[in-house]
Amino acid sequence: MSEPSAGSNTGSLRRANELSATLAADFDGALTPVVALGEVTLEVPAEQLLAVCRKLHDDPAYRFTTLIDLCGVDYSAFGVSEWETETRAAGGFSRAVNSSSIGRLSFGDDAGLPERDQPRFAAVYHLLSIEHNVRLRVRCYGPDDELPVVPSVTGIWASADWYEREAFDMFGLLFEGHNDLRRILTDYGFVGHPFRKDFPLIGNVEMRFDPGKGRVVYEPVSITPRVLVPRVIRSDSRYEGRETEAAEADDAAAKGDAA
């Protein structure tokens, strides 16, 4: 696949800037679009979401008739790196990881997550205007972390039906007005939401077929919690020349075999 030309990148950025200016003027400063990496993000309060989305869909200036994707986001550990590869403690990199999420690495222990200046959960909508050849990201936070609720947009984009069910299943986001909000990926009776940062990677229960009972049974998970350590290659003096030394050793071994 060929690389995009500079002209195409310039055109995309121009359209993004034009869209940002139109949105800022249209909403009279009530909503502030942000342009980053050539894309526009519009943050909308939950109480205004339906009105704004309806305008984005119907208004000839926008015509965002295609909902490409809708997903949930858990911002509980946003901005915190769990795998810092530039430094390590005396115990070595593989034993010096400080977990930043209470479920992902510490398996239930409170790891002291950072305070946030916004709600924990958000629904993110990726929109496409085929008519104007431009994209828009809309983000809407659920005001209550304990019960995150945002309006359903299925009345505007019918394709949001399964997307909202997925965000409900994985993140526990509730979409008010959805007429069939139930799990779509996990099993019936599943407890918890797997994509939340406080959900353990090993899960809470495991299932198997019990021949004696003739049915599937659930049992406490038997997997031992452990942290997988990625291989980290740093570009510094510790690795300089090692590739050459390895190649010379291979050549010497090959010559010895030939002799």
N, C-alpha and C positions, 0 to 999 in steps of 0.2 A: 504494500500500500504506500503510495507516494505521500510525502510530507505536505501539509497544507502550505500554500503559498503565502508570502507576506501580505499580498493584496487581500486574500480572503480573511486573514486575521485582522487586518485593518478595517475591513468592512464589518466584521462581527463586532469589533469594539465600537465602531461608529454607531451601529444600530443599538448597541447596549447603552451607550451614552445618551442617544436620542430618546430611548425608552425611559431611562431614568429621569431625564428632564421633563418628559411629558407626564410621568406619574407624579413627580414633585409638584408640578403646576396644577395638575388636575385635582389632586387631593389637598391643595392649598396648605402644604406643610404639615398636615395632620399625620401623614405617613411619610417616612423618609426612606427612599430606596437607596441601596448601597451597591456600587459597582466594584467587583473584585474578580480578578482573573478572567475578565471579559464577560462576566455574567452579572445579571441584576438580581438582587435579593430584596424582597419587600416584606417587612415584618408587620403583621396585621393582628390587632387584638381579637380575641375570640368573639366578642360581642359584635364586631364589625365584619367578620369573615365572610358571611353569606352575601352581604351587600357589595363588598369589594369584589368577591369572586364573580358575582353576577355581572358586574360592570366590566370586569376583565374579559368575560366571555362574550357579552352582547355588544359592547361599545365598538363601533367601526374603527376607532382609533387603536384598538387592541386586538380584538378577535382571537383571544386565546381559547380556541375551541377544542384543543387536544390536551388532555391530562396524560402526560407521559408516565408519571409515577407519583405515588404518595407513600411516604414512609414515616416512621416514628424515629425520634432521637431521644436518648437519655443523656442529659448534660451533667450528670452527677459528678463525673470525674473529668470534665472537659478542661483541656489545657494542661493536664498532668501527665507526664511521661512515666510509664512503668518500667520501660527498658532504656535506661540511660547508658549509651554506649561510649561516651567520652571519658568517663571516670569509673573507678571501681574501688571497693573497699579492700582491706587487708585480707579478707576472706576469699577474694577472687570474684570475678564477675558473676559466675554462675551461682554463687551463694550470697551475693550482695544486692539482690533485687529488693527494692522497697515497693511493696504493692500499694497502688493508689485506689483500688476499688475493693469494696468489702466482700464481693463475691468472686470476682475473677481470679484473684491470686491468694487471698487470705482465707477463703472458704468460710465466711460467716463472721470473722472477727472484724470489729470496727477499725478500719485503717486510717481514720481521721481524714475524711474527704474534705476538700476545700469548700468554703462558703461561696454561694453563688449570688449574683445580683439579679438573676432572672429565675423563673420557675424551672423545675427539673426536666419536664417532658414537653416535647413540641411535635406537632405534625408539620411535615414539610411537603409542599406540593411543587412539582416540576411541570411547567406549562409550556406549550408550544403554539405560536401563532403562525400557521402555514401561510396565511395571507400576507403577513409582514415579515416573514422569515426571521423571527426573533424568539428568544426563550426568556422565561421568567421563573424565578424561584420565590415561592410564597411560604413564609414560616409563621406558624400560629402556636403560641404556647398555651398549654392547659393551665389555667390559673391556680388550681389546687393540686399540689404534689401528691396528696393522699388519694384524690379522686380526680385525675386529669380528664376534663371534659372539653371537647371542642365540637362545633356544629358539623353535621354531615353535609358533604357537598354532592351527594348522589343525585340531588334534584337538578344540579347544574351539569355535572359530568357523570354519566351513568357508569363509566368505567371505574369510578371510585368505589363501587360496591365491594369488590374483593380486596382492593387495596386497604380500605378501612378495616375490613375484617382481619387482614394480616397485621396491621398496626395494633389492633386490639389484642390479638392473640400473642404477638411477640413483646409488646411494650405495655399492655394494659391501658392504652388510650381508649376512652369512651367517646363515641361519635353520636351526639344527640340528634335524633331524627332518622337514623339508619333503621330500616324496617326488618333487618335480619342480622343483627350484630351477634355473631357467635364465632367460636374458634374455627380456624380453617386449616391449620397445619399440625397442631398438636392433637393428642388423643382426647377422647371424651373424658371428662373428669380430671383433666390435667390441672395441677396446682401451680400457680406462679406464671411468670412471663419470661421466657428464655433469653430475650435480648436486653433485659434490664441489667445494669451493672452489678446489682447485688444478687443476681441469680448464679449459683455455683456452676462452673463448667461441667462438673460431673453429674449435675442434676440432683434431685432429691429421692427419686425412686427408680427402680428398674422393673421391667415386666418380663414374664416368661410364661410359656404354656405348661400348665400342671396336668399331666396325664391322669392323675388320680381324681382331680376335681373336674377334668374335662373342660377347662376354661383357662383364660389368661388371668394370671394373678400378679399383683403388685407387691414388691418387697422393698425394704430400705436399700439404697444403693450400696454396692459392695466394692466399688472402685476405690483405690487408695489415692487421695488427693496428692498431686505433685505438680510442680511448675516445670514446663518444658523450656529449655534454654536454647535460644537461637545461636547459630554460629555467627560470630562478629569478626569481620576482617577490617582492621584499621589501616589506613594508608600512612604509615610512619616508618621510622628507621628500623623497627623490630622486624619488618618483613622485607626490607630492601636486600636484594641479592639472593634470597632464598630460592627463588624460581631458577636462577642460573645454577646454583649449587645442586639443586635437584636434577636438572638436566644433565650436568656434567657427571653426576653419579650414575645416572641411567646409561650414558654413553660408555662409561668405564665398565659397567657391568656387561653391556652388550659386547664390547671388545673382548672381555674375558671369556665370555661364552663361545665367541667365534674362535678364539685361540684354542 
